[in-house]
């Protein structure tokens, strides 16, 4: 019976959200406990009344446990969503950095080529000036 009950409990939580089965079971147990305590009071049965109060308290604890599970599941979901968002943003940054790097690399090559051409031109001018100076000596 425990395995079957657990299976049903898991299915309820899968469909309605984590902790739902504990909240429902806790509320039922709490209500039954209140009813037993009331009947015990009416009948003057202190043992039934005490058992009812205990069952009510157990139900409240189980309900609270369900609420905590539900809250924790929602917190985990939000954390996973935030992590996914951060991963996406990190990927965007990597892609943008790659584009900027490629652009910078292309600009550096362009400037290096331009500098080589200017250097070659200056070199030719210096050689021409040198040759001209030799003619006048």
N, C-alpha and C positions, 0 to 999 in steps of 0.2 A: 504493500500500500504506500509506503514511504516513497518509493521510486516513482510510482504513478502520480502521487501528490506533487512531488518535486517537478515532474514533467509538466503537469498542469500549471503549477506556479510559474515555471519558466516561460510557458507559452503566454500566460497572462501578462507577465512582465515584458515579453518581447512585443506583444501587440499594444499594450497600454502604457508601457514605459517602466523603467526600472523602479522597483519599490512599490508598485501599485498593488501587487498581491499582498504584501505585508501591511499596507495601509488598510486594505479592505478587511483582511483577516483580523487585524488589530481593532478596527472599528466594530466588527461583529462581536469579537471576544469582549470588548469593553461594554457593549450594550447588553450582552448576555450576562456579564458579571453584575452590571447595575440591576438587571431584572432579578437575578438570584439574591442579591443583597436586599432588595426591596421585599421580595417574597419571604426571605428569612426574617426580616424585621416584622412583617405582618404576622408571621407564624410564631414569632418569639424564638426562632431557631438561630442561636448565636453562631453555631458552626456554619450553617448555610450562609448566614450574613457575612461571616469572615471570608468564606470561600468566594462569595460573590465579589467582595471588595478586592480580594487578591486577583481574581480573574479580570476584573475591571482594570486594575493596575497593570497586569500583564498585557492586556489589550492596548492600553495607552503606550506602553513601552514598544510594543510591536508596531503600532501606528507611527510612532516617532522614528523608529528604525527605518520604516518604509519611506518616510519623508526625507530622512538623511540619505538613503540610497538614491532617491529621485534627485535630490539636490546635487549629490556627487556625480551622478550620471550626466546631469546637465552641465556641471562644471567641466567634466572631461570632454563633453562635446564642444563646449566653447573653446577649451584649450586646444583641441584638435583643429577647430576652424581657424584659430589664431595661428597655429603652427603652419597650416596650409597656406594662409595668407602671407606669412613671412617667407615661406619657401618660394611662393610665386614672386614676391617682391625681390627676393635675393636673386632669382633667375633673371628678372628684368634688369637688375643692376649689373649682373654679369654680362648680359647681352649688350647693354649700353656701354659698359666699360670696354667690351671687345670692339664695338664700333668706334669708340673714341680712340682706342689704341691703334686700330687700323688707319684711321684718319691721320693721327699724329705720325705714324710710321710713313705714310704716303707723303705728308708735308715735309718731314725730315729728309726723305729721299729727294723730293723736289728741290728743297733748299741746298742739299749737298750737290746735286747736279748743277744747279745755278752757280754755286760757289766754285765748282770745278771749271765751269765755262769762263767765269770771270778771271779765275787764276790763270787759265790758259791764255786768255786775252792779255792780261797784264804781263805774263811771261813773254809773250810775243812782242809786246811793246818794249819791254826791257831789252830783249835781244836786238830788236830793231834800233833802239837808242844806243846800245853797246856797239853795234856794227857801224852806226853813223859816227859815233865818237872815234872809232878806230880810223875812219877815213880822214878825219881832221887832225889826226896826230901825226 
